[in-house]
Structures are given as structure tokens and as C-alpha cells.
Amino acid sequence: MATPTDVIVDLSAALVAAPVPMANWLAIAPVALCIAIGAILLMLRGSLRLQARIAIPGLMVLVLLDACLLARVIAHGPFTMVMGRWLPPFGIAFTVDVFGALMALTAAIAALAGGVYALADVTDSGRRYGFFPFLMLLMAGVSGAFLTGDIFNLYVWFEVLLISSFGLLILGSERGQIDGAMKYAVLNLIGTTLFLIAVGIVYAVFGTLNMADIATKAEGLRATAPLVTLSALILLAFAMKAAAFPVNFWLPASYHTPRIVVSALFAGLLTKVGVYALIRIMVMLLPAEREQLSLLIAAAGAATVVVGALGALAQDDIRKLLGYVVISGIGNMLIGIALGTPGGLSGAVFYAVHSMILMTALYLLAGQTAALGGSFSLTALGGLYRRNPGFSAVSFILFVAACGLPPFSGFWPKVILVKASVDVGAWWMAATILIGSFLTTVVFGRVVILAYWRPATVGAGEAATLGWRTALPLLVLTAIVVGFGILPQQMFELTQSAAAGLADPSAYVYSVFPGGVGP
């Protein structure tokens, strides 16, 4: 149908009329970088030498971009970039606050360490079948999940990281990898389907998918909309992705099957994306519903802590043991979410950052343990201290951090969580955290006794030389663990700022709707 050509349509209410500040492009730069480099690597998949030469500098640039993002948010507060110039809630928004930027930077550091370690751990066959393109695609999904301001696109970025994780999981096509991939895929696809159903309900209830818009409309809809049911569905979906009890069994059944660098990346990144989404939605968007479900979340968190620690105590394979340690750590974060206080949220965020670095380092350490001792089995290992005292010292630091003992990074988030529990009278939560730390100490004490102090078993392999490609990322991650423990003040301030932004999202909402809430 023809329309008059002389009619001037005012689109200022729907479109960004002013030029977009160049600094705002930082919000999408990490995702765009990862996708672009991943595409280039796919086109150059026949040139094996170029894969790492492009991917590693690309990951370095990713760390730099995320560091700039965090610095900008600290200096100027949250900011938003919308796609296609369409204003929210019409357009897709990338909204960056301290919480998202901090998680994105930590993930980039872990990925860079994994990329450098992969220079020695991933064979030519693994490179040929796409390790580095999959790694960049994984980081595109992880970065997008941390930086998006749209709940449907949170689902989309979950899909991106899941697709890439499937590819990384089966590199090598061994029987155990295929078996682990099936368990991983089925449970994660169920969780993703539940999340997609929840997204549909969110749109039906709120008429929008923009997180800032949802946060402002939730209060007015609580009397008529089934928000508690919606929150319970979201809790179940992300509990599956985070490997919380009782839907945690897929993780120890799959994380020990791929290359050790892939296990390290999964342990450091994937479950934390689930925790991030749970915090973002339950704390910032649906705080009243989180309060109503707090006892359920706390019970799941306490059970996750204890079941994870007991599961680790029963393992002989170091990789399976670490899988249960990952699960136990998720329980501590759930306790922080259940508390919902500034201290609880700060402790949960601090623990998430600590766990991303520590679990990546511990899996890389497991790879070097097998290289030195010739096996991943505790019954077959022995004499590692005599073989390499320096490596043993690094191991001891990481073990102490995992147990939550001073003076390393694991100590402080547990102190914050215990204090937050005591402050609200939840003594049983504080006791659960301390019991989990005690059991984890027993777990790693057993590892030290069997693999390090005990004399080498008959038939153990000769000592291997640790090259810089494997030693450098491990040492850098260990240095971060030590730094967080000895100088925690900066992390305290960042995590407290992140918790404050979640509890009071007014600055987040204002960055999306500076002129007031949209239609």
C-alpha cells in the first residue's frame, strides 16, 4: 500500500538518535572479537601452525578488552549498547555492570591460560578438528552470557557455548569421550529446554525480555502472575547447568573424559555461567521470589557442598575427584544466593571468581601430575615430591586454596559466607561451609599422602620435564590465587560493588532507560 512521502515520522522514541559513544562499543567487542577470530580459524583450519598463532594473541586481546570494560564500569557505572540503534525494550541490549565485567575478565584469563596449555596438550589431530575455533566460539558464548542485558539472548549465548563445548568434549573420538559427551549433552539439553520454557513464560507475563524492564515491572505483577512458579523453573534449569544437587551427576560422569585442558576450561567456566545466570535472574530480577525460595536454595546448596566433598573422598582418579570438588564449590555459591544479603552475595561472587581461576589451575595441575607420575590414579602415583619439589610446592598452594585455608584465595570468600550466615542466625549454613572445608582438606590430604609423600610405586614412569607451555599458565594462575589471598582488599571492593549493584539495580536500569522506563 502506498504511503505519503511527505510525512515525517518521529522515531526518536524507538531509535537511538544521537551518535553512539565509541567507548560503548566495548560492550560488544569481546563477543565480536571471539566470533571473528573463530571464523578466521575455521577458514584456516588446514594451516595447523597458524591456529595457535592467531588464537593466543586473540585471547590476549580478549583479556585486554575485558579489563578495559571492568575499568570503565568501575569509573563510570553500568552502560548499555543496543543493536541496530533500536532502543530497549525493542532492541537487543548488551548491558555491562561490575558483576558481568568481572566475570568476563576472569573467564578470559582462564581461557588464555588454557589456550597456552593447549600448545602442549592438544595434538595436531585435535587442532585439525577444531580445538582453537571451538575455544573461541566457547568464549563468544561465555562472554555474551556475562554481558547481555536480554534474557532471551542469555539463552542464545548458552546455546552457543553448549555447541562449542560438545565439539571440545569429543575431540579425539575415543569411546570414553563419546560416552561422557552423551551424558553431558542429554542433561544440558534438558536444562536448556527448561530455560527456554521459562523464557517463554517470562515474555507471556512481562511482555518484554529486557532484564532492566523485567526488574522494574516485577513488583507490579506479583499479585497476579505466577512468579514463584517461574522462579522455581529457572532455579531447576540453572541448578542443572551449575551441577547442583540433586541434578549434579552428569558432571563427574563427563568432565574426566576429554583432554585435560578441555576439562580445565569446563570446570573453570561452564558451571560458573549457570551460577551467574542464577544470581542475575533470582537476585536482580526476582528478589522477592528468591526470598520465598531461599530455604530450598540453601538446602540444595548445603547438600551440594557435602555430597561433592564426600564424592571427592571416594575417588581414585584425580580428574573425577576434581569434578566433585567443582560440585562442592557450587554449593557454597548457592548458600550465598540463599542468604541474599550484601555479605552473602559478595561472598558468592568472590567464590565464583576464585573458583574459575582455581579449578582451571587444578585441572592443569592434574595433567602435569599424570605427566610426572604416569597415571591419573592415586593408587598408581607416588613420589612426586622427590621427582619435582617445585611442582609439589605449587600443588600445595592450590590444595590449600581449594580447602579454604589461609592465606590463599579460597579462605576469604568462605570467611565472608560464614560471617554472613552467622549474621542472619543461619548457624547450620555456616556449619555446612566449615564441614565442607574440613572434608575437602581430608580429600587433598589424601592426595598429598598418596601421590606426593608415598614412595613411587613399582612400574611408575620416569620423571618428565615440564615445558614452559604447561608450566607458564599453571604458574600464572597460581600467582593469581596467591595474590587474591594475600591482597584481598581489591577483590573485596569489587565483589561488594557487584553485590550492591545486584541488590539495587537502579543504576543498571538507568543505563538502559536513561529517560525513564520504556513502554
C-alpha positions in Angstrom: 0.0 0.0 0.0 1.4 3.4 -1.0 2.1 5.9 1.8 2.6 9.6 1.6 6.3 10.5 1.1 6.0 13.9 2.7 5.0 12.6 6.1 7.8 12.9 8.7 7.8 10.0 11.1 9.3 10.7 14.6 11.3 7.6 15.5 13.1 9.2 18.4 11.1 7.1 20.9 12.2 3.9 19.3 15.6 4.6 17.8 18.9 6.0 19.1 19.1 9.4 17.5 22.4 10.5 18.9 25.8 9.1 17.8 26.9 6.1 19.9 30.0 6.9 22.0 33.0 4.9 20.9 33.5 3.6 24.4 30.1 1.9 24.4 31.3 -0.4 21.6 33.4 -2.1 24.3 30.2 -3.8 25.5 30.1 -6.0 22.4 33.8 -6.0 21.5 34.6 -9.3 23.4 31.9 -11.2 21.6 32.6 -9.7 18.2 36.3 -10.5 18.6 35.7 -14.1 19.6 33.3 -14.7 16.7 35.6 -13.0 14.2 38.7 -15.0 15.2 36.7 -18.2 15.4 35.6 -17.6 11.8 39.1 -16.9 10.6 40.4 -20.0 12.3 37.7 -22.1 10.6 38.8 -20.7 7.2 42.4 -21.6 8.0 41.7 -25.0 9.5 44.2 -26.6 7.1 47.1 -24.4 8.5 47.8 -26.0 11.8 50.6 -23.7 12.8 48.5 -20.6 12.2 45.8 -21.8 14.6 47.6 -21.1 17.8 49.5 -18.1 16.4 46.1 -16.4 15.8 44.2 -17.8 18.8 46.6 -17.0 21.6 47.1 -13.3 20.6 43.3 -13.1 20.2 42.8 -14.4 23.7 45.3 -11.8 24.9 43.3 -9.1 23.3 40.2 -10.5 24.8 41.7 -10.2 28.3 42.7 -6.6 27.5 39.2 -5.7 26.3 37.5 -7.2 29.3 40.0 -5.4 31.6 39.0 -2.1 29.8 35.4 -3.0 30.3 35.8 -3.5 34.0 37.8 -0.3 34.4 35.1 1.7 32.5 32.3 0.3 34.7 34.2 1.0 37.9 34.9 4.6 36.8 31.5 5.4 35.2 29.0 2.8 36.3 26.9 0.4 34.2 26.4 1.2 30.5 24.4 -0.2 27.6 24.8 -0.8 23.9 21.8 -1.6 21.8 21.8 -3.4 18.5 20.6 -1.8 15.3 20.0 1.5 17.1 16.6 0.2 18.4 16.0 1.5 21.9 15.2 -1.0 24.6 12.9 -2.9 25.1 12.6 -3.1 21.3 16.3 -3.6 20.6 18.7 -6.2 22.0 20.8 -4.7 24.7 24.2 -5.5 26.0 24.4 -4.1 29.5 27.6 -4.2 31.4 28.0 -3.8 35.2 30.7 -4.7 37.7 29.4 -8.2 38.1 29.3 -9.1 34.4 32.6 -7.4 33.6 34.4 -9.1 36.5 33.1 -12.5 35.5 34.0 -11.9 31.8 37.6 -10.8 32.7 38.1 -13.8 34.9 36.8 -16.1 32.2 39.1 -14.6 29.7 42.2 -15.1 31.9 41.2 -18.7 32.5 40.7 -19.2 28.7 44.1 -17.6 27.9 45.8 -20.0 30.4 44.0 -22.9 28.8 45.0 -21.8 25.3 48.7 -21.6 26.2 48.5 -25.0 27.9 46.8 -26.4 24.8 50.0 -25.7 22.8 51.4 -28.8 24.5 48.3 -30.8 25.4 46.3 -30.7 22.1 47.7 -32.8 19.2 47.8 -31.9 15.6 44.7 -34.1 15.2 42.9 -32.0 17.8 43.9 -28.8 16.1 42.8 -30.1 12.7 39.3 -31.0 14.1 38.9 -27.5 15.5 40.1 -27.1 19.1 41.0 -23.4 18.7 37.9 -22.4 16.7 35.8 -24.2 19.3 37.6 -22.4 22.1 36.9 -19.0 20.5 33.3 -20.0 20.0 33.1 -21.1 23.6 34.4 -17.7 24.7 31.9 -15.9 22.5 29.1 -17.7 24.3 30.6 -17.2 27.7 31.3 -13.5 27.1 27.8 -13.0 25.6 26.2 -14.6 28.6 28.0 -12.4 31.0 27.4 -9.2 29.1 23.9 -9.5 27.6 21.0 -7.5 29.0 18.3 -9.6 27.4 17.1 -12.8 28.9 16.3 -14.5 25.6 19.8 -13.7 24.4 21.2 -15.2 27.6 19.5 -18.4 26.3 21.1 -17.9 22.9 24.6 -17.5 24.3 24.0 -20.6 26.4 23.3 -22.4 23.2 26.5 -21.1 21.6 28.7 -22.2 24.4 26.9 -25.6 24.6 27.5 -26.3 20.9 31.2 -25.4 21.2 31.5 -27.5 24.4 30.1 -30.5 22.6 32.8 -30.1 19.9 35.6 -29.8 22.5 34.3 -32.8 24.5 34.5 -35.3 21.6 37.9 -34.2 20.2 39.7 -37.5 19.8 36.6 -39.5 19.3 37.5 -42.1 21.9 34.9 -44.4 23.4 35.0 -42.7 26.8 34.7 -39.3 25.3 31.6 -40.3 23.3 30.0 -41.8 26.5 30.8 -38.7 28.5 29.5 -36.4 25.8 26.2 -38.2 25.7 25.6 -37.8 29.4 26.7 -34.2 29.2 24.6 -33.4 26.2 21.4 -35.0 27.4 21.3 -33.3 30.8 22.4 -30.0 29.5 19.8 -30.1 26.7 17.1 -30.8 29.3 18.3 -27.8 31.3 18.3 -25.7 28.2 14.8 -26.7 27.3 13.6 -25.9 30.8 15.2 -22.5 30.5 13.6 -21.9 27.1 10.2 -22.7 28.5 10.9 -20.2 31.4 11.9 -17.6 28.8 8.5 -18.1 27.1 6.7 -17.7 30.4 8.7 -14.5 31.1 7.6 -13.0 27.8 4.0 -14.0 28.4 4.0 -12.5 31.9 6.1 -9.3 31.3 5.7 -8.6 27.6 9.4 -8.0 27.4 12.7 -9.9 27.6 14.9 -6.9 28.6 16.3 -7.6 32.0 16.1 -3.9 33.2 12.5 -3.8 32.0 11.6 -7.0 33.8 13.3 -5.7 37.0 11.0 -2.6 37.0 7.8 -4.5 36.2 8.1 -7.4 38.6 6.8 -5.5 41.6 3.6 -4.6 39.9 2.9 -8.2 38.7 3.5 -10.2 41.9 -0.2 -10.2 42.8 -1.4 -11.7 39.6 1.5 -13.5 37.9 2.9 -17.0 38.9 6.3 -15.6 39.6 7.2 -18.1 42.3 6.5 -21.0 39.8 8.6 -19.2 37.2 11.4 -18.7 39.7 11.3 -22.4 40.6 11.5 -23.4 37.0 14.5 -21.1 36.5 16.1 -22.5 39.6 15.8 -26.0 38.4 17.2 -25.2 34.9 20.2 -23.4 36.2 20.8 -25.9 39.0 21.2 -28.5 36.3 23.7 -26.3 34.4 25.6 -25.5 37.5 25.7 -29.2 38.6 23.9 -28.6 41.9 22.5 -31.4 44.0 20.4 -33.5 43.1 21.0 -32.8 39.4 24.8 -32.9 39.6 25.5 -36.5 38.4 26.3 -35.6 34.8 29.4 -33.6 35.7 31.6 -36.3 37.3 30.4 -38.7 34.6 31.7 -36.4 31.8 34.4 -34.0 32.9 37.1 -36.7 33.2 36.8 -37.9 29.6 38.2 -35.1 27.3 41.7 -33.7 27.0 42.8 -32.3 30.4 42.8 -28.7 29.0 39.2 -29.1 27.9 38.3 -30.4 31.4 40.1 -27.4 32.9 38.1 -24.9 30.7 34.8 -26.7 31.5 35.5 -26.7 35.3 36.6 -23.1 35.3 33.9 -21.6 33.1 30.7 -23.6 32.3 29.3 -24.2 35.7 30.0 -20.6 36.7 27.9 -19.3 33.8 25.0 -21.2 35.3 25.7 -19.7 38.7 26.0 -16.2 37.1 22.6 -16.6 35.4 21.0 -17.8 38.6 22.4 -14.8 40.5 21.4 -12.3 37.8 17.8 -13.5 37.5 17.0 -14.6 41.0 18.7 -11.7 42.8 18.3 -8.8 40.5 15.1 -9.6 38.6 13.1 -11.7 41.1 14.3 -10.8 44.6 11.0 -11.4 46.4 10.7 -14.9 44.8 14.3 -15.7 45.7 13.4 -14.9 49.3 10.5 -17.2 49.2 12.7 -20.0 47.7 15.7 -19.2 50.0 15.2 -22.2 52.2 15.1 -24.6 49.2 18.2 -22.9 47.7 20.0 -23.2 51.0 19.1 -26.8 51.4 20.3 -27.6 47.9 23.5 -25.6 48.5 24.3 -27.4 51.7 23.6 -30.8 50.2 25.8 -29.9 47.2 28.7 -28.9 49.5 28.6 -32.2 51.5 27.8 -34.6 48.6 30.5 -33.0 46.5 33.1 -33.4 49.2 32.1 -36.9 50.1 32.1 -37.9 46.4 35.7 -36.5 46.0 36.8 -38.5 49.0 35.6 -41.7 47.4 37.5 -41.2 44.1 40.8 -42.8 42.9 41.0 -40.9 39.6 42.2 -37.3 40.2 40.1 -36.0 37.3 36.9 -37.5 38.9 38.0 -36.2 42.3 38.3 -32.7 40.9 34.8 -33.0 39.3 33.3 -33.5 42.8 35.4 -30.6 44.1 33.8 -28.4 41.4 30.3 -29.6 42.6 31.1 -28.8 46.3 32.2 -25.3 45.4 28.9 -24.7 43.6 27.2 -25.4 46.9 29.0 -22.6 48.6 27.8 -20.2 45.9 24.2 -21.4 46.3 24.4 -20.7 50.0 25.4 -17.1 49.3 22.5 -16.8 46.9 20.1 -18.2 49.5 21.3 -15.7 52.1 20.7 -12.8 49.7 22.4 -10.3 52.0 25.1 -8.0 50.8 27.7 -10.2 52.6 26.2 -13.4 51.1 26.1 -12.1 47.6 29.6 -10.6 47.9 30.9 -14.0 49.1 29.1 -15.8 46.3 30.6 -13.5 43.7 34.1 -13.7 45.3 33.8 -17.5 45.4 32.8 -17.7 41.8 35.8 -15.7 40.7 38.1 -17.7 42.9 36.7 -21.0 41.6 37.1 -20.0 38.0 40.8 -19.5 38.4 41.4 -22.3 41.0 39.5 -25.1 39.2 41.2 -24.3 35.9 44.6 -24.4 37.7 43.8 -27.7 39.5 42.9 -29.5 36.3 46.0 -28.2 34.6 47.9 -29.4 37.7 46.3 -32.9 37.3 47.6 -33.0 33.7 51.1 -32.4 35.0 50.7 -34.9 37.8 49.9 -37.5 35.2 52.9 -36.4 33.1 55.2 -36.7 36.1 53.7 -39.8 37.7 52.5 -41.7 34.6 48.9 -42.0 35.7 45.8 -40.2 36.9 45.2 -42.9 39.5 46.1 -42.2 43.1 46.9 -45.9 43.7 49.4 -45.8 40.9 51.0 -42.5 41.8 53.7 -41.8 44.3 57.0 -40.0 45.0 56.0 -36.8 43.2 57.7 -34.6 45.9 61.1 -36.3 45.2 60.6 -36.1 41.5 59.9 -32.3 41.4 59.8 -30.3 44.7 58.9 -27.1 42.9 55.9 -28.7 41.3 54.9 -30.0 44.7 55.1 -26.5 46.2 52.7 -25.2 43.5 50.4 -28.2 44.2 50.4 -27.5 47.9 49.4 -23.8 47.3 46.4 -24.8 45.1 45.3 -27.6 47.5 45.3 -25.2 50.5 43.3 -22.7 48.4 40.8 -25.4 47.5 40.4 -26.3 51.1 39.6 -22.7 52.0 42.5 -22.4 54.4 44.6 -19.2 54.8 46.4 -17.4 53.3 45.2 -18.1 49.8 42.2 -17.1 47.7 39.8 -19.8 49.0 39.9 -18.5 52.5 38.3 -15.1 52.1 35.0 -16.0 50.3 34.4 -18.7 52.9 35.0 -16.2 55.7 32.6 -13.8 54.1 29.9 -16.5 53.7 30.3 -17.9 57.2 30.0 -14.4 58.7 27.0 -13.6 56.5 25.4 -16.8 57.7 26.1 -16.1 61.3 24.8 -12.5 61.0 21.3 -13.8 60.0 21.3 -16.6 62.5 21.8 -19.3 59.9 24.2 -21.3 62.0 23.6 -24.5 60.1 24.7 -22.8 56.8 27.9 -21.7 58.5 28.5 -25.2 59.9 27.9 -26.7 56.4 30.6 -24.4 54.9 33.0 -25.4 57.6 32.2 -29.1 57.3 32.7 -28.9 53.6 36.1 -27.2 54.1 37.1 -30.0 56.6 36.1 -32.7 54.2 37.9 -31.0 51.3 41.0 -30.8 53.5 40.8 -34.6 54.1 40.4 -35.1 50.3 43.5 -33.2 49.4 45.4 -34.5 52.4 44.8 -38.0 51.0 46.1 -36.8 47.6 49.3 -35.4 49.1 49.9 -38.6 51.1 49.3 -41.0 48.2 50.7 -39.1 45.3 53.4 -36.9 46.8 54.8 -38.3 50.0 54.4 -42.0 49.4 57.4 -43.6 47.6 56.9 -44.2 43.9 55.1 -47.4 43.1 56.7 -50.2 41.1 56.4 -49.6 37.4 55.9 -45.8 37.7 57.1 -43.8 34.8 60.3 -41.8 34.9 60.2 -38.1 35.7 59.0 -35.9 32.9 60.2 -32.4 32.1 57.6 -29.7 32.4 57.9 -27.4 29.4 57.1 -23.7 29.5 53.8 -24.2 27.6 52.4 -26.2 30.6 54.3 -24.5 33.4 53.6 -20.9 32.5 49.8 -21.0 32.6 49.9 -23.0 35.8 52.3 -20.6 37.5 50.3 -17.5 36.4 47.0 -19.0 37.7 48.8 -19.9 41.0 50.1 -16.4 41.3 46.6 -15.1 41.0 45.4 -17.5 43.7 48.2 -16.3 46.0 47.5 -12.6 45.1 43.8 -12.9 45.9 44.7 -14.4 49.3 47.5 -12.1 50.4 46.0 -8.8 48.9 42.2 -9.4 49.0 41.1 -5.8 49.5 40.7 -5.0 45.8 38.6 -8.1 45.4 36.5 -7.2 48.4 35.7 -3.9 46.9 34.8 -5.3 43.5 32.6 -8.1 44.9 30.9 -5.7 47.3 30.2 -3.3 44.4 28.9 -6.2 42.3 26.6 -7.3 45.2 25.3 -3.7 45.7 24.5 -3.4 42.0 22.5 -6.7 42.2 20.6 -5.7 45.3 19.8 -2.2 44.0 19.7 -2.4 40.2 18.7 1.3 39.8 22.0 2.2 38.1 21.7 -0.8 35.8 18.1 0.2 34.9 19.1 3.8 34.3 21.8 2.8 31.9 19.2 1.0 29.8 16.4 3.6 30.2 18.1 7.0 31.0 14.9 8.8 30.2 12.7 6.6 32.3 11.3 3.1 31.8 10.2 2.3 28.3 6.8 1.0 27.2 
